[in-house]
Amino acid sequence: MSDNEFRLEKQKLLVEYILSDESIFQRCKTILKPDYFDKELQETIGYILKYSNEYSFVPTIKQIKVETDLELELNTSMKIADKDWTLNEIERFCQRGAIIQAVLGAPDHIENGDYGTVEDLVKKAVLVGLQKDLGTAYFEDPRARLEKMRLKNLIPIGFHAIDKKLYGGVNRGELTIFTGSSGAGKSLFLQNICLNWVEGASYVEYLSQEEERYEPLDVVYITLELSEELTSKRLDTMITGIDAREIFRKIDEVELKVRMKGKTCGNLRIKYLPPGSTVNDLKAYLMEYQAQKDKLPDALSVDYLDLLHPINRRINVSDLFIKDKFVTEELRALATDLDILCVTASQLNRTAIDEAEQNQAMIGGGISKIQTADNVIAIYASAGMKERGEYQCKFLKTRSSSGVDSKVYLGFDGISLRIYNLDEDYNRTDGNEKTSNKPSTTEEILQKAKRTPTTGITQTPEKEEIIEEKDELSPAETPTERLKRLQQSGRI
């Protein structure tokens, strides 16, 4: 495997220099592999690594001579320049060897159609190198560290009660899964979150009532179920507030409202991919997006996770634990590599039907999805809750907050299909149970719940206004009528 730059004599010199200084060997040990060297040195490198793993020391040159019949000479007076040269050359040599190994192993994988493995091998080979990053200097600049995290990574999803439980929102490079039974509204949640992001979601800290606005984001919505046209039509209803049954009859009004909305929003791209697609298909699409737009999107929504297949086609997709493990890890790795937000959805199994108390054991397929995801939120709405325009969200897992097993409530308008924020009292909790402040009847909801746009601040009306409004309310008022009345009154 020698070439003009790393011929056998140079490889032997590098081995001698590595053995001459214990600190150099320890820094290089993790990237050394016998296959990177010419065959004359492979046995020696294998012996050195094996001896080091067993005895935590480097073998002497006499031991090496006896075991491998190779004579080496140590440099007992290495200068700093010699050490730096050795470290730089070993890093280049090992990266070269890793790339050669990846290329030589590629044909077998290509013949089997296992292109994802080829990509992974080459990617890992390019990243081979010495560990030079010492990590975060914790005490050095706390403000800069926190500001960097807040401004670059943490983005609210626009539902204030959920964002509060997540300590402000979700992070780039993380994977958030919304899970629910069939027909619970998983796609609706993903679509509403996408609209929140392209509109420019805000985070409201209820204790201070201070609003923090975020710039509109560019979002890609991947649908593996509904067509692009049907998904777009549903979004038309969400943007315009026009009943889906009236969209075609009021097409001029829809066109005007959607075009006007687009002037103030980020870019939203809807793309259909067939079920059985892989994360490689998602990545190929995102690379094409980057080529045409000269930038990656800020966020990716995949509707939904269970319809993706692993990159490695040899994995048995009927083994749901393994299949879901690979798919979830691959999707999260994609979000991490591209540094984008990522949300998706997954089914709950049949034991969750009509159950108000969801838990991790109810996840459809493999629980490996929960083990890999950063946040898992179960959504639920009984018949009575749907009539009142209400969704319950329970946190099954949060990696960066203490929200596990807590619940929050959101409003839902069945006409516009928009999910919206409710006021603080509506979501006030005592432990894991709702307090008496949670409304349970239509009349109480009309007093307590009001829709706030995801970019706005929740305002709490004065007590006198609540009493006055209560006298004007009809117990038969629907959630949609409530929204229209509140819009007309200027309160949303």
C-alpha positions in Angstrom: 0.0 0.0 0.0 3.0 2.2 -0.3 3.4 5.2 -2.6 6.0 7.8 -3.2 5.0 9.9 -0.2 4.4 7.2 2.3 7.0 4.6 1.2 8.0 1.8 3.5 11.0 3.7 4.9 8.8 6.6 6.0 6.2 4.3 7.5 9.0 2.6 9.6 10.3 6.0 10.7 6.8 7.0 11.9 6.5 3.8 13.9 9.9 4.4 15.5 8.9 8.0 16.5 5.6 6.8 17.9 7.3 4.3 20.1 9.9 6.9 21.2 7.4 9.0 23.0 4.6 7.5 25.1 2.4 10.6 24.8 2.6 10.5 21.0 1.6 6.9 20.9 -1.4 7.5 23.2 -2.6 10.4 21.1 -2.3 8.3 17.9 -3.4 4.9 19.2 -7.1 5.4 18.4 -6.6 5.9 14.7 -3.8 3.4 14.1 -4.8 0.2 12.2 -2.6 -2.5 10.8 -4.3 -2.4 7.4 -3.1 1.1 6.8 0.5 0.0 6.7 2.5 -2.0 4.1 2.4 -5.8 4.8 6.0 -5.7 6.1 4.7 -3.6 9.1 1.2 -4.9 9.6 2.2 -7.7 12.0 4.3 -5.3 14.1 1.5 -2.7 14.3 -1.0 -5.4 15.3 1.3 -6.6 18.1 2.0 -3.1 19.4 -1.8 -2.4 19.6 -2.6 -5.7 21.2 0.2 -5.4 23.8 -0.9 -1.8 24.7 -4.5 -2.9 25.2 -3.5 -5.8 27.4 -0.8 -4.1 29.5 -1.5 -0.4 29.1 2.1 0.2 28.1 4.1 0.2 24.8 6.3 -2.9 24.2 10.0 -2.5 24.1 11.9 -2.8 20.9 13.4 -6.1 22.1 10.0 -7.5 22.6 9.0 -6.3 19.2 12.1 -7.9 17.7 11.3 -11.3 19.4 7.6 -11.3 18.5 7.7 -9.9 14.9 11.3 -10.1 13.8 11.5 -6.4 13.0 14.3 -4.2 14.2 13.4 -0.7 15.2 15.5 2.2 16.6 14.1 4.7 19.1 14.8 8.4 19.0 15.7 9.3 22.6 16.2 13.0 21.9 13.1 14.1 20.0 12.6 17.8 19.7 9.2 19.6 19.8 9.4 20.0 16.0 9.9 16.2 15.6 6.8 15.5 17.7 4.7 18.0 15.8 5.9 16.5 12.5 5.1 13.0 13.7 1.6 13.9 14.8 0.8 15.7 11.5 2.2 12.9 9.3 0.5 10.1 11.2 -2.9 11.9 10.9 -2.5 12.3 7.2 -1.2 8.7 6.8 -4.1 7.2 8.7 -6.7 9.3 6.9 -5.2 8.2 3.6 -5.3 4.5 4.7 -8.9 4.8 5.8 -10.0 6.3 2.5 -8.1 3.5 0.6 -9.8 0.9 2.7 -13.2 2.5 2.1 -12.7 2.6 -1.7 -11.4 -1.0 -1.8 -14.4 -2.2 0.1 -17.0 -0.2 -1.9 -17.4 -2.6 -4.9 -18.9 -5.4 -2.9 -21.4 -3.0 -1.3 -22.3 -1.4 -4.6 -22.9 -4.8 -6.1 -25.4 -5.6 -3.3 -27.1 -2.2 -3.8 -25.9 -1.1 -0.3 -25.0 2.4 -1.3 -25.7 3.8 2.2 -22.9 1.8 3.7 -20.5 3.1 1.0 -21.4 6.6 1.9 -20.9 6.0 5.6 -17.5 4.3 5.0 -16.2 7.2 3.0 -17.6 9.8 5.4 -16.0 8.1 8.4 -12.7 7.8 6.5 -12.6 11.5 5.7 -13.2 12.3 9.4 -10.3 10.2 10.6 -8.0 12.4 12.6 -6.4 13.2 16.0 -8.6 14.6 18.7 -7.6 18.2 19.0 -10.8 19.8 20.2 -10.5 20.2 24.0 -14.2 21.0 24.4 -16.0 23.9 26.0 -14.1 26.0 28.5 -17.0 26.0 31.0 -15.9 29.0 33.2 -14.4 31.1 30.4 -17.4 33.0 29.0 -20.8 31.8 30.3 -22.7 34.6 28.5 -21.2 33.9 25.1 -21.8 30.2 25.6 -25.5 30.6 26.5 -26.1 33.3 23.8 -24.7 31.0 21.2 -26.9 28.2 22.2 -30.0 30.3 22.5 -29.6 32.2 19.2 -28.3 29.4 17.0 -29.8 26.2 18.3 -33.0 26.7 20.4 -36.1 27.4 18.3 -39.7 27.5 19.7 -42.2 25.4 17.9 -44.8 28.1 18.5 -47.0 26.4 21.0 -46.2 28.2 24.2 -47.2 25.5 26.7 -45.0 22.9 24.9 -42.1 25.4 24.5 -42.2 26.2 28.2 -41.9 22.5 29.1 -39.0 22.2 26.6 -37.3 25.2 28.2 -37.8 27.4 25.2 -38.2 25.0 22.2 -36.3 22.4 20.3 -32.7 22.4 19.2 -31.1 22.0 15.8 -29.7 18.6 15.2 -32.4 17.0 17.5 -35.3 14.7 16.6 -38.7 15.4 18.0 -41.5 12.8 17.5 -45.2 13.5 17.9 -47.0 10.2 18.5 -50.7 9.3 18.7 -53.3 6.8 17.7 -54.6 6.6 14.1 -56.6 9.7 13.3 -55.4 11.5 16.4 -54.0 14.4 14.4 -50.3 13.8 14.0 -50.2 15.3 10.5 -52.1 18.3 11.7 -49.6 18.9 14.4 -46.7 18.7 12.0 -48.4 21.0 9.5 -49.3 23.5 12.2 -45.7 23.5 13.4 -44.4 24.1 9.9 -46.7 27.1 9.6 -45.6 28.4 12.9 -42.0 28.2 11.8 -42.5 29.9 8.4 -44.5 32.6 10.0 -41.8 33.2 12.6 -42.7 31.5 15.9 -42.3 33.3 19.2 -41.7 32.1 22.7 -43.7 33.7 25.6 -42.4 33.2 29.1 -45.6 33.2 31.0 -44.1 34.4 34.2 -42.8 37.6 32.7 -45.1 37.9 29.7 -42.1 38.8 27.6 -42.2 37.8 24.0 -39.1 36.7 22.1 -39.6 36.7 18.3 -37.7 34.5 15.9 -37.1 35.1 12.2 -39.3 33.2 9.7 -37.7 29.9 8.8 -37.4 28.0 5.5 -39.1 24.6 6.0 -39.3 21.4 3.9 -42.4 19.2 4.6 -41.9 15.6 3.4 -45.1 13.6 3.0 -45.0 9.9 2.6 -48.7 9.5 2.9 -50.9 12.3 1.5 -50.1 13.8 -1.9 -48.6 17.2 -2.3 -51.9 18.6 -3.6 -54.0 17.4 -0.7 -51.4 18.5 1.8 -51.3 22.0 0.2 -55.1 22.2 0.2 -55.1 21.5 4.0 -52.5 24.2 4.4 -54.8 26.6 2.4 -57.5 26.1 5.0 -55.0 26.8 7.8 -53.7 29.9 6.2 -57.1 31.4 5.1 -59.5 30.0 7.7 -61.8 29.0 4.9 -63.5 25.6 5.4 -62.0 22.9 3.2 -65.4 22.3 1.6 -65.4 25.9 0.4 -61.9 26.2 -0.9 -62.7 25.7 -4.6 -65.8 27.9 -4.4 -63.7 30.7 -2.9 -60.6 30.1 -5.0 -60.0 33.8 -5.7 -60.1 34.6 -2.0 -57.8 31.7 -1.2 -55.3 32.8 -3.9 -55.2 36.4 -2.5 -54.8 35.4 1.1 -52.1 32.8 0.4 -50.1 35.1 -1.8 -50.3 37.9 0.8 -49.3 35.6 3.6 -46.3 34.4 1.5 -44.9 37.9 1.4 -44.2 37.8 5.2 -43.3 34.2 5.6 -40.3 32.0 5.0 -40.2 29.4 2.2 -42.4 26.3 2.6 -41.7 23.4 0.3 -43.9 20.3 0.2 -42.5 17.1 -1.3 -44.1 13.7 -1.7 -41.8 10.6 -1.5 -43.2 7.1 -1.7 -43.5 4.9 1.4 -40.4 2.8 1.8 -38.1 5.7 1.0 -34.9 6.0 3.1 -33.0 8.8 4.8 -30.7 8.7 1.8 -33.6 9.8 -0.4 -34.3 12.6 2.1 -30.7 13.7 1.9 -30.6 13.5 -1.9 -33.6 15.8 -2.0 -32.1 18.2 0.5 -28.8 18.3 -1.5 -30.8 19.2 -4.6 -32.7 21.9 -2.6 -29.3 23.3 -1.5 -28.0 23.3 -5.1 -31.0 25.2 -6.4 -31.6 27.5 -3.4 -27.9 28.0 -2.5 -28.8 27.1 1.1 -30.3 24.3 3.2 -33.7 24.6 4.8 -33.8 25.5 8.5 -36.2 22.7 9.3 -37.4 19.3 8.1 -40.8 17.7 8.8 -41.2 14.0 7.9 -44.8 12.7 7.8 -44.2 10.2 9.0 -41.4 8.1 10.6 -43.0 4.6 10.4 -43.1 4.8 6.6 -39.4 5.2 6.2 -37.1 2.2 5.6 -33.5 1.7 6.7 -30.7 2.6 4.3 -29.3 -0.9 4.5 -31.6 -2.9 2.4 -30.4 -6.2 4.0 -32.1 -5.3 7.3 -35.3 -7.2 7.8 -38.1 -4.6 8.0 -40.4 -7.1 9.6 -38.2 -6.9 12.7 -39.7 -3.6 13.9 -37.3 -3.0 16.8 -34.2 -3.2 14.5 -35.9 -1.4 11.6 -37.1 1.5 13.8 -33.8 1.7 15.5 -31.9 2.2 12.3 -34.4 4.6 10.7 -34.6 6.8 13.8 -30.8 6.9 14.2 -30.4 7.7 10.5 -33.0 10.5 10.6 -31.5 12.0 13.7 -28.0 11.7 12.2 -29.2 13.6 9.1 -30.5 16.4 11.3 -27.3 16.6 13.2 -25.0 16.5 10.1 -27.0 19.2 8.4 -27.6 21.2 11.6 -31.4 21.6 11.0 -34.6 21.2 13.0 -36.4 17.9 12.6 -39.9 16.8 13.6 -41.7 13.7 12.6 -44.6 11.5 13.8 -45.2 7.9 14.8 -48.2 5.7 15.5 -49.2 4.4 18.9 -50.3 0.8 19.0 -53.8 -0.6 19.6 -53.4 -0.5 23.4 -53.5 3.3 23.2 -56.9 3.5 21.6 -59.2 5.6 23.8 -56.5 5.7 26.5 -56.0 9.1 28.0 -52.8 8.0 29.8 -50.2 7.2 27.2 -46.8 5.7 28.0 -43.7 4.6 26.2 -44.8 1.0 26.0 -47.7 2.1 23.7 -45.3 3.3 20.9 -46.0 1.4 17.7 -43.2 -0.8 16.3 -40.0 -0.7 18.3 -39.4 1.3 21.5 -36.0 2.0 20.0 -37.6 5.1 18.5 -38.0 6.5 22.0 -34.5 5.5 23.0 -33.1 7.5 20.1 -35.4 10.5 19.9 -34.7 13.7 21.9 -38.3 14.5 22.6 -41.4 12.3 22.3 -44.8 13.9 22.8 -48.1 12.0 22.7 -51.2 13.7 21.5 -54.7 12.8 22.6 -58.2 14.1 22.2 -61.4 12.3 23.3 -64.7 12.9 21.6 -65.6 15.4 24.3 -62.3 17.2 24.0 -62.7 17.4 20.2 -66.1 18.9 20.7 -64.6 21.5 23.1 -61.8 22.2 20.7 -59.0 20.8 22.9 -55.9 18.7 22.5 -53.9 17.1 25.3 -50.1 16.7 24.9 -48.2 14.4 27.2 -44.4 14.4 27.3 -43.2 10.8 27.1 -39.5 11.8 26.8 -37.5 15.0 26.9 -33.7 14.9 26.8 -33.0 18.5 27.9 -35.8 19.4 30.3 -37.8 18.0 33.2 -41.1 17.8 31.4 -41.4 14.0 31.3 -44.9 12.7 32.2 -46.4 16.3 32.4 -49.3 17.4 30.3 -50.3 20.6 28.5 -53.4 21.5 26.6 -53.8 23.3 23.3 -56.9 24.6 21.5 -58.1 23.3 18.1 -60.4 24.9 15.5 -62.1 22.2 13.4 -62.9 24.7 10.6 -59.5 26.3 10.0 -57.6 23.2 11.3 -55.3 25.5 13.3 -53.9 24.4 16.7 -53.5 27.3 19.0 -52.3 28.5 22.3 -54.5 28.7 25.4 -53.9 31.0 28.3 -51.7 30.3 31.3 -54.5 29.4 33.7 -55.7 26.8 31.3 -52.4 25.0 31.5 -51.6 25.5 35.2 -50.8 22.2 36.8 -50.3 20.9 40.3 -47.9 18.1 40.0 -49.1 15.9 37.2 -52.8 16.7 37.7 -54.9 19.5 36.3 -56.2 21.9 38.9 -59.7 23.3 39.1 -58.6 26.1 36.8 -58.9 23.6 33.9 -62.3 24.3 32.2 -64.5 21.2 31.6 -67.6 22.6 30.0 -68.2 24.7 26.9 -69.2 27.7 28.9 -66.1 27.6 31.0 -63.9 27.1 28.0 -65.4 30.3 26.5 -64.3 32.1 29.6 -60.8 30.7 29.9 -59.6 29.7 26.4 -58.7 32.1 23.7 -56.6 31.7 20.6 -53.3 33.6 20.3 -51.3 33.7 17.1 -48.0 31.8 17.3 -46.3 35.1 16.8 -48.2 37.0 19.4 -48.3 37.6 23.1 -50.9 36.0 25.3 -52.9 38.7 27.0 -55.0 38.0 30.1 -58.2 40.0 30.2 -59.2 41.9 33.2 -61.6 40.2 35.6 -64.4 42.8 34.8 -64.1 42.0 31.1 -64.5 38.3 31.8 -67.6 38.8 33.8 -69.1 41.1 31.2 -68.3 38.7 28.4 -69.7 35.7 30.3 -73.2 37.3 30.3 -73.0 37.6 26.5 -71.9 34.0 25.8 -74.1 31.3 24.6 -73.4 27.8 25.9 -74.0 26.6 22.4 -71.2 28.6 20.9 -68.8 26.4 19.0 -64.9 26.6 19.1 -65.0 28.1 15.6 -67.6 30.7 16.6 -65.4 31.5 19.6 -62.4 32.1 17.3 -64.4 34.4 15.0 -65.8 36.4 17.9 -62.4 36.8 19.4 -60.9 37.9 16.0 -63.7 40.5 15.6 -63.1 41.8 19.1 -59.5 42.4 18.2 -58.3 40.1 21.0 -56.3 37.9 18.6 
